[in-house]
């Protein structure tokens, strides 16, 4: 299986790349910085998916492949600005580019290769903080989470919905996965899972996904 993963320099993205590589899959990845301990055999290119030129980079990365079977839009980072007066408008724009527009750029770059697969899947790594339902439930009452990140992840969820309803993508499975409370550099204070644990769960989960939806790596409820 040919797998493309974004944001593989560290954290969950790196753990996912290692997990698929360990299984024997052909793994390609992009990131803005050099991965710390990327196993030999994983293809890597530097690309900032917030920039239009990243599309050309990704197209070159996959050009010699007959197909792409799986795209995991994992690239992302946290942000600041939990009160209206402190929100940097430029940060809102950046987060939207990273989590939503960037994910669309990646899909556009490899779309011809996805159509050549017999069972293509597009997986967007989402967050509980992008769910309008969870934000309104009171679950986060008394806690401070940033406007830019939540707005961007919510937009990414709509991207997932748009792609699911796109008849030109009817040959593909499009889904979102909440990875759970993963201990990364931008993790919440209640994070409890290692990136390796989450990656193992996500890889197993993706194998079973055959329909659109939002899934949780550790079996909890997940909402768009």
C-alpha positions in Angstrom: 0.0 0.0 0.0 1.2 3.5 -0.9 0.6 5.9 2.0 1.1 9.7 2.1 1.2 11.4 5.5 1.7 15.1 6.2 3.5 16.5 9.2 5.8 13.6 9.8 8.6 15.5 11.5 7.5 14.6 15.0 4.7 13.5 17.2 1.7 11.6 15.8 2.8 12.1 12.2 6.2 10.5 12.8 4.6 7.7 14.8 2.2 7.0 12.0 4.9 6.9 9.4 6.9 4.4 11.5 3.9 2.3 12.1 3.0 2.0 8.4 6.7 1.4 7.5 6.9 -1.4 10.1 4.0 -3.1 8.4 5.8 -3.0 5.1 3.8 -0.3 3.4 5.5 2.3 1.1 5.4 5.5 3.1 5.9 9.0 1.8 5.7 12.1 3.9 6.1 15.9 4.0 6.9 18.2 6.8 8.3 21.7 7.3 11.4 20.4 9.2 13.6 17.3 9.2 12.1 14.3 11.0 14.2 13.3 14.1 14.6 9.6 13.5 12.9 8.7 10.3 13.5 5.1 9.3 15.4 4.4 6.1 13.1 3.7 3.2 10.5 6.4 4.0 10.4 9.0 1.3 10.4 12.6 2.6 10.2 16.1 1.1 10.2 19.5 2.8 6.9 21.2 2.2 4.9 23.8 4.0 1.3 23.0 3.1 0.1 26.5 3.9 1.9 27.6 0.7 0.7 27.0 -2.8 4.1 25.7 -4.0 3.7 22.7 -1.7 1.3 21.2 -4.2 4.1 21.0 -6.8 6.4 19.4 -4.2 3.9 16.7 -3.4 3.2 16.1 -7.0 6.9 15.5 -7.6 7.1 13.2 -4.5 4.4 10.8 -5.8 4.9 11.1 -9.6 6.6 7.7 -10.0 3.9 5.8 -8.1 1.2 4.0 -9.9 -1.3 5.0 -7.2 -1.8 6.4 -3.8 -4.0 4.3 -1.5 -4.2 6.4 1.6 -3.7 10.0 2.4 -3.5 11.1 6.1 -3.9 14.8 6.6 -2.1 15.0 10.0 -0.1 18.3 9.7 -1.0 20.8 12.4 -0.1 22.7 15.5 -1.6 24.5 18.4 -2.1 28.2 18.8 -2.7 31.0 21.3 -5.6 33.4 21.7 -8.2 32.2 24.0 -9.9 35.6 24.5 -11.3 37.8 21.7 -9.1 40.7 22.4 -5.9 38.6 22.3 -6.6 36.8 19.0 -4.2 37.6 16.3 -6.1 37.7 13.0 -3.0 36.5 11.1 -2.9 33.4 13.3 -6.6 32.6 12.5 -5.6 32.8 8.8 -2.5 30.6 9.3 -4.4 28.0 11.2 -7.1 27.8 8.5 -4.4 27.4 5.9 -2.6 24.7 7.9 -5.6 22.5 9.0 -8.1 23.1 6.3 -6.8 24.7 3.1 -3.6 22.9 3.3 -5.4 19.5 3.6 -7.3 20.4 0.5 -4.0 21.3 -1.3 -2.6 17.9 -0.4 -5.7 16.0 -1.7 -5.6 18.0 -5.0 -1.9 17.2 -5.5 -2.5 13.5 -5.3 -6.0 13.2 -6.6 -5.1 11.5 -9.9 -3.1 8.9 -8.0 -5.9 8.3 -5.6 -8.3 7.6 -8.5 -5.9 4.9 -9.7 -6.2 3.0 -6.4 -8.6 0.1 -6.0 -9.6 1.2 -2.4 -8.5 4.9 -1.9 -9.0 6.5 1.5 -8.6 10.1 2.7 -8.3 10.5 6.4 -8.3 13.9 8.2 -6.9 14.0 11.7 -9.4 16.1 13.6 -9.8 17.2 17.2 -12.5 17.4 19.9 -11.9 21.1 19.8 -13.2 21.4 16.3 -16.6 19.9 17.2 -19.3 22.5 17.6 -21.4 20.0 19.5 -18.6 19.3 22.0 -17.8 23.0 22.4 -21.4 23.7 23.3 -21.9 20.7 25.5 -20.1 22.3 28.5 -17.4 19.8 28.4 -14.7 22.5 28.2 -16.3 24.9 30.7 -13.7 26.8 32.7 -10.9 25.9 30.4 -9.1 28.1 27.9 -8.7 26.9 24.3 -7.6 29.1 21.4 -10.0 30.6 18.9 -7.7 30.0 15.9 -7.2 26.3 16.4 -10.8 25.6 17.2 -12.0 27.6 14.1 -9.5 25.8 11.9 -10.4 22.3 13.0 -14.1 23.1 12.7 -13.4 24.2 9.1 -11.4 21.0 8.5 -14.5 19.0 9.6 -16.5 20.8 7.0 -13.9 20.0 4.4 -14.4 16.3 5.3 -18.1 16.7 4.9 -17.7 18.5 1.5 -15.4 15.8 0.2 -17.9 13.1 1.3 -20.6 14.8 -0.6 -18.5 15.3 -3.7 -19.7 12.9 -6.4 -16.3 13.0 -8.2 -14.9 11.3 -5.1 -17.4 8.5 -5.0 -14.7 5.9 -5.5 -13.0 7.0 -2.2 -13.7 6.6 1.5 -13.4 10.0 3.3 -13.4 10.1 7.0 -12.2 12.0 10.1 -10.4 10.5 13.1 -10.1 12.0 16.5 -6.8 10.7 17.8 -7.7 11.0 21.4 -5.7 12.9 24.1 -2.3 12.5 22.7 0.8 13.8 24.5 2.4 16.1 21.9 4.2 19.4 22.1 0.9 21.3 21.8 -1.2 18.8 23.8 -3.9 19.7 26.4 -3.1 19.3 30.1 -5.3 16.2 30.2 -3.4 14.3 27.4 -2.9 10.7 28.4 -1.8 8.7 25.3 1.6 8.5 23.7 1.9 9.2 20.0 2.9 5.6 19.4 -0.2 4.3 21.2 -2.4 6.6 19.1 -0.6 5.7 15.9 -1.1 2.0 16.5 -4.8 2.5 17.2 -5.3 4.8 14.2 -3.6 2.4 11.7 -5.8 -0.5 12.9 -8.9 1.7 12.8 -8.2 2.9 9.2 -8.0 -0.8 8.1 -11.7 -1.2 9.2 -13.1 2.1 7.9 -15.3 1.5 4.8 -17.8 4.4 5.2 -17.8 8.2 5.9 -17.9 9.2 9.5 -15.9 10.6 12.4 -14.1 7.9 14.4 -12.2 7.9 17.7 -8.9 6.1 17.9 -9.6 4.9 21.4 -13.3 4.1 20.9 -14.8 7.2 22.6 -17.6 9.2 21.2 -16.5 11.6 18.5 -18.5 14.4 16.8 -18.0 16.7 13.8 
